[in-house]
Amino acid sequence: MMISSGDLVTRKSYQHDIIFRVKSEKGPLLKLMGEHVRLEADAPLDDLEKVTGAEYHRRKSEVDEKEAYSYRLFRQDYRLLKEKREAEAGSGYAEKKETNYFQIPPRILHIDGDPLFLKKCIALYEQLGLQVHGQYLHEKEMPNQVLSLIEKVHPEIVVLTGHDSYSKAKGTVRELESYRHSKYFVEAVRNIRRKYPNFDQMVVFAGACQSHFESIIRAGANFASSPARVNIHAIDPVYVAARVAYTSFMDHINIWEVIRNTISGEDGLGGIETKGLLRIGMPYTENQTEETEEP
């Protein structure tokens, strides 16, 4: 069987559970990247099976359905948050056809170890009406380059994600060295917190599939993956950032309300108490252009 870089495959030894894209075919093991989840893996050629077009479209349809459901849940939450803001801005606005305030959501810096996932996430941020700067970086480069990117973009939310995986052959679940990229997420978060120690002024999400959740949180992340060492969906970090972005800085975020709209849920994502970062102002004038539109 001929398998080349870019081909879609599944692993026989894992009962074809995940579709991967072949990234590299050098050496005895081929490097694989999850097509819909943020998992990186290695596998021998004889363990791989090419994915047919019909099977790919069937699975993609299932993923698209989950993404659409997650987006609908976020829109519901957004409307509830908006109604709360309008009520707090003044009960008199409820009688008007248009509210008389404007909102300033935070800037987001999304650093991703996968250029295809980054493109997909950027499209979703824009669909949600959020201002984002996206940057592709290999996970190993994140610790050294994250601060210079923060100084360039001046974000209030930083997302560090890409690919990761746990290898039982390398050690126990508790050992950081047992993970492909978790140590780089930890180091990058630690570098951020040395310069930006306030958890409510710089909100950080870090991690990917099966990442060492506890170490990333201890390093200073507000939200991280993966508590149960499960795979997380490609766009889950976006929903975490969006929930923070659309929650008022006057309110604390209920952690469950953040993760319930994600595809991975509480097994894949977790975090600590954090304040929102949205600010409202008034009055809104005709000459003023809002930075965002309703998602």
C-alpha atoms as an extended CHARMM CRD file, in Angstrom:
* protein
*
       295  EXT
         1         1  MET       CA              0.0000000000        0.0000000000        0.0000000000  PROA      1               0.0000000000
         2         2  MET       CA              1.3530000000        3.3940000000       -0.9920000000  PROA      2               0.0000000000
         3         3  ILE       CA              0.8930000000        6.1220000000        1.5990000000  PROA      3               0.0000000000
         4         4  SER       CA              2.2440000000        9.6180000000        1.0780000000  PROA      4               0.0000000000
         5         5  SER       CA              2.3030000000       12.8810000000        3.0180000000  PROA      5               0.0000000000
         6         6  GLY       CA             -1.1400000000       14.4330000000        3.0410000000  PROA      6               0.0000000000
         7         7  ASP       CA             -3.0370000000       11.1410000000        2.8230000000  PROA      7               0.0000000000
         8         8  LEU       CA             -5.9040000000       10.4940000000        5.2390000000  PROA      8               0.0000000000
         9         9  VAL       CA             -5.5130000000        7.3190000000        7.2940000000  PROA      9               0.0000000000
        10        10  THR       CA             -6.7450000000        5.4740000000       10.3850000000  PROA      10              0.0000000000
        11        11  ARG       CA             -4.8860000000        3.1140000000       12.7230000000  PROA      11              0.0000000000
        12        12  LYS       CA             -5.8900000000       -0.5660000000       12.7690000000  PROA      12              0.0000000000
        13        13  SER       CA             -4.5300000000       -1.0080000000       16.3160000000  PROA      13              0.0000000000
        14        14  TYR       CA             -6.9680000000        1.6430000000       17.5880000000  PROA      14              0.0000000000
        15        15  GLN       CA             -9.9680000000        0.2560000000       15.7040000000  PROA      15              0.0000000000
        16        16  HSD       CA             -9.8620000000        3.1320000000       13.2050000000  PROA      16              0.0000000000
        17        17  ASP       CA            -11.1540000000        5.5490000000       15.8870000000  PROA      17              0.0000000000
        18        18  ILE       CA             -9.5410000000        8.7560000000       14.5850000000  PROA      18              0.0000000000
        19        19  ILE       CA             -8.8160000000       10.0660000000       11.1030000000  PROA      19              0.0000000000
        20        20  PHE       CA             -5.2570000000       11.3330000000       10.7520000000  PROA      20              0.0000000000
        21        21  ARG       CA             -3.4320000000       13.1800000000        8.0160000000  PROA      21              0.0000000000
        22        22  VAL       CA              0.0690000000       11.9110000000        7.2660000000  PROA      22              0.0000000000
        23        23  LYS       CA              2.5460000000       14.7030000000        7.9350000000  PROA      23              0.0000000000
        24        24  SER       CA              5.8330000000       12.8690000000        7.4150000000  PROA      24              0.0000000000
        25        25  GLU       CA              6.6920000000        9.4870000000        5.9170000000  PROA      25              0.0000000000
        26        26  LYS       CA             10.3770000000        9.4270000000        6.8250000000  PROA      26              0.0000000000
        27        27  GLY       CA             11.7850000000        6.6650000000        9.0310000000  PROA      27              0.0000000000
        28        28  PRO       CA             10.1360000000        3.4900000000       10.3180000000  PROA      28              0.0000000000
        29        29  LEU       CA              7.2780000000        5.4550000000       11.8920000000  PROA      29              0.0000000000
        30        30  LEU       CA              5.0330000000        7.8740000000       10.0380000000  PROA      30              0.0000000000
        31        31  LYS       CA              4.0920000000       11.0960000000       11.8110000000  PROA      31              0.0000000000
        32        32  LEU       CA              0.3410000000       11.6430000000       11.9750000000  PROA      32              0.0000000000
        33        33  MET       CA             -1.8020000000       14.6860000000       12.7930000000  PROA      33              0.0000000000
        34        34  GLY       CA             -5.4460000000       14.4100000000       13.8150000000  PROA      34              0.0000000000
        35        35  GLU       CA             -7.7860000000       15.6910000000       11.1290000000  PROA      35              0.0000000000
        36        36  HSD       CA            -10.4700000000       16.8680000000       13.5730000000  PROA      36              0.0000000000
        37        37  VAL       CA             -8.7950000000       16.5440000000       16.9810000000  PROA      37              0.0000000000
        38        38  ARG       CA             -5.5590000000       18.0590000000       18.2940000000  PROA      38              0.0000000000
        39        39  LEU       CA             -3.6710000000       14.7690000000       18.5430000000  PROA      39              0.0000000000
        40        40  GLU       CA             -0.2180000000       13.9420000000       17.1850000000  PROA      40              0.0000000000
        41        41  ALA       CA              0.8740000000       10.3210000000       16.8580000000  PROA      41              0.0000000000
        42        42  ASP       CA              3.3880000000        7.9720000000       15.2500000000  PROA      42              0.0000000000
        43        43  ALA       CA              2.5420000000        4.6690000000       13.5920000000  PROA      43              0.0000000000
        44        44  PRO       CA              4.2090000000        2.0280000000       11.3910000000  PROA      44              0.0000000000
        45        45  LEU       CA              3.0490000000        1.7390000000        7.8230000000  PROA      45              0.0000000000
        46        46  ASP       CA              1.4780000000       -1.6960000000        8.3270000000  PROA      46              0.0000000000
        47        47  ASP       CA             -0.8170000000       -0.2960000000       11.0330000000  PROA      47              0.0000000000
        48        48  LEU       CA             -2.3620000000        2.2690000000        8.7090000000  PROA      48              0.0000000000
        49        49  GLU       CA             -5.3260000000        2.0940000000        6.3860000000  PROA      49              0.0000000000
        50        50  LYS       CA             -6.3020000000        4.7450000000        3.8870000000  PROA      50              0.0000000000
        51        51  VAL       CA             -9.6460000000        6.4570000000        4.3900000000  PROA      51              0.0000000000
        52        52  THR       CA            -12.0970000000        6.2830000000        1.5130000000  PROA      52              0.0000000000
        53        53  GLY       CA            -13.8770000000        9.3900000000        0.3390000000  PROA      53              0.0000000000
        54        54  ALA       CA            -17.2510000000        8.0710000000        1.4820000000  PROA      54              0.0000000000
        55        55  GLU       CA            -15.9580000000        7.2800000000        4.9820000000  PROA      55              0.0000000000
        56        56  TYR       CA            -14.2910000000       10.6760000000        5.2940000000  PROA      56              0.0000000000
        57        57  HSD       CA            -17.4740000000       12.5410000000        4.3360000000  PROA      57              0.0000000000
        58        58  ARG       CA            -19.5350000000       10.4050000000        6.7270000000  PROA      58              0.0000000000
        59        59  ARG       CA            -17.2650000000       11.2370000000        9.6510000000  PROA      59              0.0000000000
        60        60  LYS       CA            -16.9230000000       14.8670000000        8.6430000000  PROA      60              0.0000000000
        61        61  SER       CA            -20.7130000000       15.1580000000        8.6020000000  PROA      61              0.0000000000
        62        62  GLU       CA            -20.7690000000       13.9540000000       12.2200000000  PROA      62              0.0000000000
        63        63  VAL       CA            -18.1070000000       16.4970000000       13.1940000000  PROA      63              0.0000000000
        64        64  ASP       CA            -19.9260000000       19.3030000000       11.3760000000  PROA      64              0.0000000000
        65        65  GLU       CA            -23.0930000000       18.4530000000       13.2760000000  PROA      65              0.0000000000
        66        66  LYS       CA            -21.2930000000       18.6460000000       16.6220000000  PROA      66              0.0000000000
        67        67  GLU       CA            -19.7160000000       21.9700000000       15.6670000000  PROA      67              0.0000000000
        68        68  ALA       CA            -23.0720000000       23.4080000000       14.6200000000  PROA      68              0.0000000000
        69        69  TYR       CA            -24.6510000000       22.3070000000       17.9020000000  PROA      69              0.0000000000
        70        70  SER       CA            -21.8170000000       23.8710000000       19.8980000000  PROA      70              0.0000000000
        71        71  TYR       CA            -22.2140000000       27.1100000000       17.9420000000  PROA      71              0.0000000000
        72        72  ARG       CA            -25.9660000000       27.2000000000       18.6170000000  PROA      72              0.0000000000
        73        73  LEU       CA            -25.3150000000       26.7670000000       22.3390000000  PROA      73              0.0000000000
        74        74  PHE       CA            -22.8450000000       29.6410000000       22.2750000000  PROA      74              0.0000000000
        75        75  ARG       CA            -25.3340000000       31.8970000000       20.4940000000  PROA      75              0.0000000000
        76        76  GLN       CA            -27.9040000000       31.1380000000       23.1990000000  PROA      76              0.0000000000
        77        77  ASP       CA            -25.4050000000       32.0380000000       25.9030000000  PROA      77              0.0000000000
        78        78  TYR       CA            -24.4190000000       35.1810000000       24.0280000000  PROA      78              0.0000000000
        79        79  ARG       CA            -28.0310000000       36.3530000000       23.9000000000  PROA      79              0.0000000000
        80        80  LEU       CA            -28.4180000000       35.7630000000       27.6420000000  PROA      80              0.0000000000
        81        81  LEU       CA            -25.2390000000       37.7000000000       28.3510000000  PROA      81              0.0000000000
        82        82  LYS       CA            -26.4180000000       40.5230000000       26.0810000000  PROA      82              0.0000000000
        83        83  GLU       CA            -29.7950000000       40.7190000000       27.8410000000  PROA      83              0.0000000000
        84        84  LYS       CA            -28.0100000000       40.9190000000       31.1780000000  PROA      84              0.0000000000
        85        85  ARG       CA            -25.7670000000       43.7440000000       29.9310000000  PROA      85              0.0000000000
        86        86  GLU       CA            -28.7580000000       45.6780000000       28.6280000000  PROA      86              0.0000000000
        87        87  ALA       CA            -30.5890000000       45.2980000000       31.9290000000  PROA      87              0.0000000000
        88        88  GLU       CA            -27.5460000000       46.4920000000       33.8650000000  PROA      88              0.0000000000
        89        89  ALA       CA            -26.9570000000       49.3990000000       31.4760000000  PROA      89              0.0000000000
        90        90  GLY       CA            -30.3470000000       50.7560000000       32.4470000000  PROA      90              0.0000000000
        91        91  SER       CA            -33.9100000000       49.5220000000       32.3640000000  PROA      91              0.0000000000
        92        92  GLY       CA            -34.8670000000       52.4870000000       30.1890000000  PROA      92              0.0000000000
        93        93  TYR       CA            -32.9710000000       50.9840000000       27.2460000000  PROA      93              0.0000000000
        94        94  ALA       CA            -35.3450000000       48.0410000000       27.1470000000  PROA      94              0.0000000000
        95        95  GLU       CA            -38.0310000000       50.3540000000       25.7750000000  PROA      95              0.0000000000
        96        96  LYS       CA            -35.8860000000       51.4310000000       22.8420000000  PROA      96              0.0000000000
        97        97  LYS       CA            -35.5260000000       49.5870000000       19.5690000000  PROA      97              0.0000000000
        98        98  GLU       CA            -31.7550000000       50.0280000000       19.7430000000  PROA      98              0.0000000000
        99        99  THR       CA            -29.6840000000       49.9760000000       22.8810000000  PROA      99              0.0000000000
       100       100  ASN       CA            -27.6490000000       53.0730000000       23.5830000000  PROA      100             0.0000000000
       101       101  TYR       CA            -24.3410000000       51.5170000000       24.5380000000  PROA      101             0.0000000000
       102       102  PHE       CA            -21.3010000000       50.0720000000       22.8110000000  PROA      102             0.0000000000
       103       103  GLN       CA            -19.0880000000       47.1520000000       23.7580000000  PROA      103             0.0000000000
       104       104  ILE       CA            -15.3320000000       46.6800000000       23.6110000000  PROA      104             0.0000000000
       105       105  PRO       CA            -14.3280000000       43.0090000000       23.6820000000  PROA      105             0.0000000000
       106       106  PRO       CA            -10.7120000000       42.0250000000       24.3580000000  PROA      106             0.0000000000
       107       107  ARG       CA             -8.0780000000       41.3520000000       21.7270000000  PROA      107             0.0000000000
       108       108  ILE       CA             -7.1100000000       37.7120000000       21.3190000000  PROA      108             0.0000000000
       109       109  LEU       CA             -3.7460000000       36.2340000000       20.3630000000  PROA      109             0.0000000000
       110       110  HSD       CA             -4.1850000000       32.6610000000       19.1130000000  PROA      110             0.0000000000
       111       111  ILE       CA             -0.9220000000       30.7470000000       18.6450000000  PROA      111             0.0000000000
       112       112  ASP       CA             -1.4030000000       27.3660000000       17.0030000000  PROA      112             0.0000000000
       113       113  GLY       CA              0.9110000000       24.4810000000       16.1730000000  PROA      113             0.0000000000
       114       114  ASP       CA             -1.2970000000       23.4720000000       13.2370000000  PROA      114             0.0000000000
       115       115  PRO       CA             -1.7480000000       25.9160000000       10.3250000000  PROA      115             0.0000000000
       116       116  LEU       CA             -4.9460000000       24.2240000000        9.0830000000  PROA      116             0.0000000000
       117       117  PHE       CA             -6.5780000000       24.2900000000       12.5140000000  PROA      117             0.0000000000
       118       118  LEU       CA             -5.4320000000       27.8990000000       12.9410000000  PROA      118             0.0000000000
       119       119  LYS       CA             -7.2030000000       28.8950000000        9.7380000000  PROA      119             0.0000000000
       120       120  LYS       CA            -10.3730000000       27.1650000000       10.9040000000  PROA      120             0.0000000000
       121       121  CYS       CA            -10.2030000000       28.8430000000       14.3160000000  PROA      121             0.0000000000
       122       122  ILE       CA             -9.6400000000       32.2940000000       12.8190000000  PROA      122             0.0000000000
       123       123  ALA       CA            -12.7410000000       31.8490000000       10.6730000000  PROA      123             0.0000000000
       124       124  LEU       CA            -14.7660000000       30.9520000000       13.7710000000  PROA      124             0.0000000000
       125       125  TYR       CA            -13.4540000000       33.9450000000       15.7490000000  PROA      125             0.0000000000
       126       126  GLU       CA            -14.5430000000       36.1930000000       12.8970000000  PROA      126             0.0000000000
       127       127  GLN       CA            -17.9270000000       34.4750000000       12.7650000000  PROA      127             0.0000000000
       128       128  LEU       CA            -18.2750000000       35.1750000000       16.4830000000  PROA      128             0.0000000000
       129       129  GLY       CA            -17.3690000000       38.8370000000       15.9110000000  PROA      129             0.0000000000
       130       130  LEU       CA            -14.0760000000       38.7830000000       17.7970000000  PROA      130             0.0000000000
       131       131  GLN       CA            -10.8150000000       40.5820000000       17.0360000000  PROA      131             0.0000000000
       132       132  VAL       CA             -7.9970000000       38.0250000000       16.7900000000  PROA      132             0.0000000000
       133       133  HSD       CA             -4.3860000000       37.8240000000       15.6800000000  PROA      133             0.0000000000
       134       134  GLY       CA             -3.4570000000       34.3070000000       14.6020000000  PROA      134             0.0000000000
       135       135  GLN       CA              0.0910000000       32.9800000000       14.5120000000  PROA      135             0.0000000000
       136       136  TYR       CA              1.3640000000       29.5770000000       13.4480000000  PROA      136             0.0000000000
       137       137  LEU       CA              4.2690000000       28.3190000000       15.5680000000  PROA      137             0.0000000000
       138       138  HSD       CA              5.5880000000       24.8580000000       16.2420000000  PROA      138             0.0000000000
       139       139  GLU       CA              4.9280000000       23.9680000000       19.8800000000  PROA      139             0.0000000000
       140       140  LYS       CA              8.6660000000       23.9010000000       20.6080000000  PROA      140             0.0000000000
       141       141  GLU       CA              8.9740000000       27.5490000000       19.5270000000  PROA      141             0.0000000000
       142       142  MET       CA              6.1380000000       28.8540000000       21.7150000000  PROA      142             0.0000000000
       143       143  PRO       CA              8.1220000000       29.3950000000       24.9580000000  PROA      143             0.0000000000
       144       144  ASN       CA             10.7310000000       31.5460000000       23.2270000000  PROA      144             0.0000000000
       145       145  GLN       CA              8.4310000000       33.5890000000       21.0150000000  PROA      145             0.0000000000
       146       146  VAL       CA              5.2240000000       34.0710000000       23.0000000000  PROA      146             0.0000000000
       147       147  LEU       CA              6.3390000000       37.2240000000       24.8430000000  PROA      147             0.0000000000
       148       148  SER       CA              7.4900000000       39.0170000000       21.7020000000  PROA      148             0.0000000000
       149       149  LEU       CA              4.1310000000       38.2580000000       20.0770000000  PROA      149             0.0000000000
       150       150  ILE       CA              2.2730000000       39.5490000000       23.1370000000  PROA      150             0.0000000000
       151       151  GLU       CA              4.2910000000       42.7820000000       23.0290000000  PROA      151             0.0000000000
       152       152  LYS       CA              3.4070000000       43.1520000000       19.3450000000  PROA      152             0.0000000000
       153       153  VAL       CA             -0.3360000000       42.3760000000       19.5960000000  PROA      153             0.0000000000
       154       154  HSD       CA             -1.1550000000       43.5840000000       23.1560000000  PROA      154             0.0000000000
       155       155  PRO       CA             -3.8490000000       40.9500000000       23.7370000000  PROA      155             0.0000000000
       156       156  GLU       CA             -5.9560000000       40.3720000000       26.8360000000  PROA      156             0.0000000000
       157       157  ILE       CA             -6.5170000000       36.7060000000       25.9400000000  PROA      157             0.0000000000
       158       158  VAL       CA             -3.7560000000       34.3310000000       24.8080000000  PROA      158             0.0000000000
       159       159  VAL       CA             -4.5040000000       30.8870000000       23.3740000000  PROA      159             0.0000000000
       160       160  LEU       CA             -1.6290000000       28.4040000000       23.0790000000  PROA      160             0.0000000000
       161       161  THR       CA             -2.6210000000       25.2120000000       21.3510000000  PROA      161             0.0000000000
       162       162  GLY       CA             -1.6270000000       22.7430000000       18.6640000000  PROA      162             0.0000000000
       163       163  HSD       CA             -0.9860000000       19.0220000000       18.9700000000  PROA      163             0.0000000000
       164       164  ASP       CA             -0.0400000000       16.8370000000       21.9210000000  PROA      164             0.0000000000
       165       165  SER       CA             -0.2950000000       13.2390000000       23.1110000000  PROA      165             0.0000000000
       166       166  TYR       CA              0.4850000000       10.9980000000       26.0640000000  PROA      166             0.0000000000
       167       167  SER       CA              2.7550000000        7.9910000000       25.5930000000  PROA      167             0.0000000000
       168       168  LYS       CA              2.5250000000        5.1960000000       28.1460000000  PROA      168             0.0000000000
       169       169  ALA       CA              5.9000000000        3.9260000000       26.9090000000  PROA      169             0.0000000000
       170       170  LYS       CA              7.6000000000        7.1420000000       28.0890000000  PROA      170             0.0000000000
       171       171  GLY       CA              6.3120000000        7.0460000000       31.6610000000  PROA      171             0.0000000000
       172       172  THR       CA              3.2990000000        7.4980000000       33.9020000000  PROA      172             0.0000000000
       173       173  VAL       CA              0.4240000000        9.9040000000       33.3940000000  PROA      173             0.0000000000
       174       174  ARG       CA              1.8470000000       12.1460000000       36.1280000000  PROA      174             0.0000000000
       175       175  GLU       CA              5.2480000000       12.6100000000       34.4640000000  PROA      175             0.0000000000
       176       176  LEU       CA              5.5150000000       15.6360000000       32.1800000000  PROA      176             0.0000000000
       177       177  GLU       CA              8.1390000000       13.9100000000       30.0410000000  PROA      177             0.0000000000
       178       178  SER       CA              5.5250000000       11.3290000000       29.0440000000  PROA      178             0.0000000000
       179       179  TYR       CA              3.8340000000       13.9390000000       26.8370000000  PROA      179             0.0000000000
       180       180  ARG       CA              4.8510000000       15.0580000000       23.3770000000  PROA      180             0.0000000000
       181       181  HSD       CA              4.3860000000       18.8240000000       23.7740000000  PROA      181             0.0000000000
       182       182  SER       CA              2.9470000000       19.5370000000       27.2380000000  PROA      182             0.0000000000
       183       183  LYS       CA              6.3000000000       20.7670000000       28.5710000000  PROA      183             0.0000000000
       184       184  TYR       CA              6.3600000000       23.4790000000       25.9020000000  PROA      184             0.0000000000
       185       185  PHE       CA              2.8720000000       24.6560000000       26.8270000000  PROA      185             0.0000000000
       186       186  VAL       CA              3.9310000000       24.7070000000       30.4950000000  PROA      186             0.0000000000
       187       187  GLU       CA              7.0900000000       26.6790000000       29.7710000000  PROA      187             0.0000000000
       188       188  ALA       CA              5.2600000000       29.1770000000       27.5550000000  PROA      188             0.0000000000
       189       189  VAL       CA              2.5870000000       29.7850000000       30.2130000000  PROA      189             0.0000000000
       190       190  ARG       CA              5.2370000000       30.1960000000       32.8950000000  PROA      190             0.0000000000
       191       191  ASN       CA              7.0220000000       32.7920000000       30.7660000000  PROA      191             0.0000000000
       192       192  ILE       CA              3.7690000000       34.7130000000       30.3440000000  PROA      192             0.0000000000
       193       193  ARG       CA              3.0510000000       34.7250000000       34.0830000000  PROA      193             0.0000000000
       194       194  ARG       CA              6.5140000000       35.9930000000       34.9630000000  PROA      194             0.0000000000
       195       195  LYS       CA              5.7060000000       39.2040000000       33.0850000000  PROA      195             0.0000000000
       196       196  TYR       CA              1.8850000000       39.2420000000       33.3550000000  PROA      196             0.0000000000
       197       197  PRO       CA              1.0430000000       37.7650000000       36.7870000000  PROA      197             0.0000000000
       198       198  ASN       CA             -2.5430000000       39.0740000000       37.0070000000  PROA      198             0.0000000000
       199       199  PHE       CA             -4.8950000000       36.2350000000       36.0500000000  PROA      199             0.0000000000
       200       200  ASP       CA             -7.7750000000       38.6290000000       35.3500000000  PROA      200             0.0000000000
       201       201  GLN       CA             -5.8790000000       41.0120000000       33.0570000000  PROA      201             0.0000000000
       202       202  MET       CA             -4.1970000000       38.3760000000       30.8970000000  PROA      202             0.0000000000
       203       203  VAL       CA             -6.3380000000       35.2680000000       30.4650000000  PROA      203             0.0000000000
       204       204  VAL       CA             -4.4490000000       32.2360000000       29.1620000000  PROA      204             0.0000000000
       205       205  PHE       CA             -5.6990000000       28.9960000000       27.6050000000  PROA      205             0.0000000000
       206       206  ALA       CA             -3.0890000000       26.3240000000       26.8890000000  PROA      206             0.0000000000
       207       207  GLY       CA             -3.0140000000       22.7110000000       25.8130000000  PROA      207             0.0000000000
       208       208  ALA       CA             -4.1290000000       20.2430000000       23.1690000000  PROA      208             0.0000000000
       209       209  CYS       CA             -5.1440000000       16.5750000000       23.0550000000  PROA      209             0.0000000000
       210       210  GLN       CA             -4.2390000000       14.5700000000       26.1640000000  PROA      210             0.0000000000
       211       211  SER       CA             -2.1120000000       17.4400000000       27.5640000000  PROA      211             0.0000000000
       212       212  HSD       CA             -0.8890000000       17.4330000000       31.1860000000  PROA      212             0.0000000000
       213       213  PHE       CA             -3.7070000000       19.5800000000       32.5830000000  PROA      213             0.0000000000
       214       214  GLU       CA             -2.4030000000       19.8870000000       36.1480000000  PROA      214             0.0000000000
       215       215  SER       CA              1.0510000000       21.1200000000       35.1500000000  PROA      215             0.0000000000
       216       216  ILE       CA             -0.3400000000       23.6960000000       32.7340000000  PROA      216             0.0000000000
       217       217  ILE       CA             -2.7250000000       25.0600000000       35.3860000000  PROA      217             0.0000000000
       218       218  ARG       CA              0.0590000000       25.1890000000       37.9980000000  PROA      218             0.0000000000
       219       219  ALA       CA              2.2100000000       27.1060000000       35.5140000000  PROA      219             0.0000000000
       220       220  GLY       CA             -0.4430000000       29.8420000000       35.4740000000  PROA      220             0.0000000000
       221       221  ALA       CA             -3.0630000000       29.0850000000       32.8300000000  PROA      221             0.0000000000
       222       222  ASN       CA             -6.6690000000       30.1060000000       33.4930000000  PROA      222             0.0000000000
       223       223  PHE       CA             -7.9380000000       27.2530000000       31.3240000000  PROA      223             0.0000000000
       224       224  ALA       CA             -6.2150000000       24.1480000000       30.0260000000  PROA      224             0.0000000000
       225       225  SER       CA             -6.6160000000       20.6640000000       28.5940000000  PROA      225             0.0000000000
       226       226  SER       CA             -6.9600000000       17.7650000000       29.2420000000  PROA      226             0.0000000000
       227       227  PRO       CA             -8.1670000000       16.7120000000       32.7480000000  PROA      227             0.0000000000
       228       228  ALA       CA             -9.0560000000       13.1590000000       31.6730000000  PROA      228             0.0000000000
       229       229  ARG       CA             -6.2710000000       12.9730000000       29.0570000000  PROA      229             0.0000000000
       230       230  VAL       CA             -8.7970000000       12.7570000000       26.2460000000  PROA      230             0.0000000000
       231       231  ASN       CA             -8.6660000000       14.2380000000       22.7640000000  PROA      231             0.0000000000
       232       232  ILE       CA            -10.0330000000       17.7500000000       22.3370000000  PROA      232             0.0000000000
       233       233  HSD       CA            -11.7190000000       19.0720000000       19.2420000000  PROA      233             0.0000000000
       234       234  ALA       CA             -9.9070000000       21.5320000000       16.9940000000  PROA      234             0.0000000000
       235       235  ILE       CA            -12.1830000000       24.4990000000       17.7580000000  PROA      235             0.0000000000
       236       236  ASP       CA            -12.7380000000       23.9900000000       21.5090000000  PROA      236             0.0000000000
       237       237  PRO       CA            -10.1350000000       26.6390000000       22.5140000000  PROA      237             0.0000000000
       238       238  VAL       CA            -12.0920000000       29.2190000000       20.5040000000  PROA      238             0.0000000000
       239       239  TYR       CA            -15.2540000000       28.7250000000       22.5660000000  PROA      239             0.0000000000
       240       240  VAL       CA            -13.3160000000       29.0870000000       25.8070000000  PROA      240             0.0000000000
       241       241  ALA       CA            -11.7970000000       32.3620000000       24.6030000000  PROA      241             0.0000000000
       242       242  ALA       CA            -15.1530000000       33.5970000000       23.2720000000  PROA      242             0.0000000000
       243       243  ARG       CA            -16.9390000000       32.9870000000       26.5590000000  PROA      243             0.0000000000
       244       244  VAL       CA            -14.3020000000       35.0370000000       28.4000000000  PROA      244             0.0000000000
       245       245  ALA       CA            -14.4310000000       37.7270000000       25.7140000000  PROA      245             0.0000000000
       246       246  TYR       CA            -18.2040000000       38.1900000000       25.9470000000  PROA      246             0.0000000000
       247       247  THR       CA            -18.4890000000       38.0920000000       29.7470000000  PROA      247             0.0000000000
       248       248  SER       CA            -18.3960000000       41.4630000000       31.5170000000  PROA      248             0.0000000000
       249       249  PHE       CA            -15.2790000000       42.2760000000       33.5220000000  PROA      249             0.0000000000
       250       250  MET       CA            -17.6860000000       42.8530000000       36.4270000000  PROA      250             0.0000000000
       251       251  ASP       CA            -18.6550000000       39.1560000000       36.4440000000  PROA      251             0.0000000000
       252       252  HSD       CA            -16.8720000000       35.9720000000       37.4190000000  PROA      252             0.0000000000
       253       253  ILE       CA            -17.1120000000       33.1410000000       34.9230000000  PROA      253             0.0000000000
       254       254  ASN       CA            -18.7220000000       29.9080000000       35.9730000000  PROA      254             0.0000000000
       255       255  ILE       CA            -16.2400000000       27.2850000000       34.7830000000  PROA      255             0.0000000000
       256       256  TRP       CA            -18.9830000000       24.8280000000       33.8930000000  PROA      256             0.0000000000
       257       257  GLU       CA            -20.7000000000       27.4640000000       31.7480000000  PROA      257             0.0000000000
       258       258  VAL       CA            -17.4640000000       27.8130000000       29.7820000000  PROA      258             0.0000000000
       259       259  ILE       CA            -16.8470000000       24.1600000000       29.0600000000  PROA      259             0.0000000000
       260       260  ARG       CA            -20.4400000000       22.9720000000       28.6080000000  PROA      260             0.0000000000
       261       261  ASN       CA            -20.6100000000       24.4730000000       25.1030000000  PROA      261             0.0000000000
       262       262  THR       CA            -17.3910000000       22.8240000000       23.9700000000  PROA      262             0.0000000000
       263       263  ILE       CA            -17.3880000000       19.5500000000       22.0850000000  PROA      263             0.0000000000
       264       264  SER       CA            -14.9080000000       17.9130000000       24.4820000000  PROA      264             0.0000000000
       265       265  GLY       CA            -16.6770000000       18.8740000000       27.7200000000  PROA      265             0.0000000000
       266       266  GLU       CA            -15.2700000000       18.5670000000       31.2430000000  PROA      266             0.0000000000
       267       267  ASP       CA            -13.1010000000       15.5470000000       30.4160000000  PROA      267             0.0000000000
       268       268  GLY       CA            -11.2370000000       17.6000000000       27.8540000000  PROA      268             0.0000000000
       269       269  LEU       CA            -11.1720000000       21.0870000000       29.3820000000  PROA      269             0.0000000000
       270       270  GLY       CA            -10.9970000000       22.7150000000       32.7960000000  PROA      270             0.0000000000
       271       271  GLY       CA             -9.8690000000       25.8690000000       34.5330000000  PROA      271             0.0000000000
       272       272  ILE       CA             -9.9760000000       28.2300000000       37.4860000000  PROA      272             0.0000000000
       273       273  GLU       CA            -12.2580000000       31.0850000000       38.4960000000  PROA      273             0.0000000000
       274       274  THR       CA            -11.7100000000       33.9890000000       36.1430000000  PROA      274             0.0000000000
       275       275  LYS       CA            -13.2990000000       37.3630000000       35.4640000000  PROA      275             0.0000000000
       276       276  GLY       CA            -14.7080000000       38.2600000000       32.0640000000  PROA      276             0.0000000000
       277       277  LEU       CA            -12.9900000000       40.8790000000       29.9200000000  PROA      277             0.0000000000
       278       278  LEU       CA            -15.8210000000       42.6250000000       28.0620000000  PROA      278             0.0000000000
       279       279  ARG       CA            -16.3480000000       46.3330000000       28.7720000000  PROA      279             0.0000000000
       280       280  ILE       CA            -19.3520000000       48.4170000000       27.7880000000  PROA      280             0.0000000000
       281       281  GLY       CA            -19.5600000000       52.1650000000       27.3040000000  PROA      281             0.0000000000
       282       282  MET       CA            -22.1320000000       54.7840000000       26.4350000000  PROA      282             0.0000000000
       283       283  PRO       CA            -23.5430000000       56.6400000000       24.6720000000  PROA      283             0.0000000000
       284       284  TYR       CA            -23.3600000000       54.9470000000       21.3160000000  PROA      284             0.0000000000
       285       285  THR       CA            -23.3200000000       57.4900000000       18.4680000000  PROA      285             0.0000000000
       286       286  GLU       CA            -24.0030000000       57.1400000000       14.7590000000  PROA      286             0.0000000000
       287       287  ASN       CA            -20.4220000000       58.1160000000       14.0000000000  PROA      287             0.0000000000
       288       288  GLN       CA            -19.0650000000       55.3490000000       16.1990000000  PROA      288             0.0000000000
       289       289  THR       CA            -18.2770000000       51.9370000000       14.7240000000  PROA      289             0.0000000000
       290       290  GLU       CA            -18.3940000000       48.9550000000       17.0020000000  PROA      290             0.0000000000
       291       291  GLU       CA            -15.4340000000       46.5950000000       16.8210000000  PROA      291             0.0000000000
       292       292  THR       CA            -17.6910000000       43.5670000000       16.7430000000  PROA      292             0.0000000000
       293       293  GLU       CA            -21.0060000000       42.4320000000       15.3910000000  PROA      293             0.0000000000
       294       294  GLU       CA            -23.4080000000       40.0510000000       17.0580000000  PROA      294             0.0000000000
       295       295  PRO       CA            -22.4750000000       36.4250000000       16.3480000000  PROA      295             0.0000000000
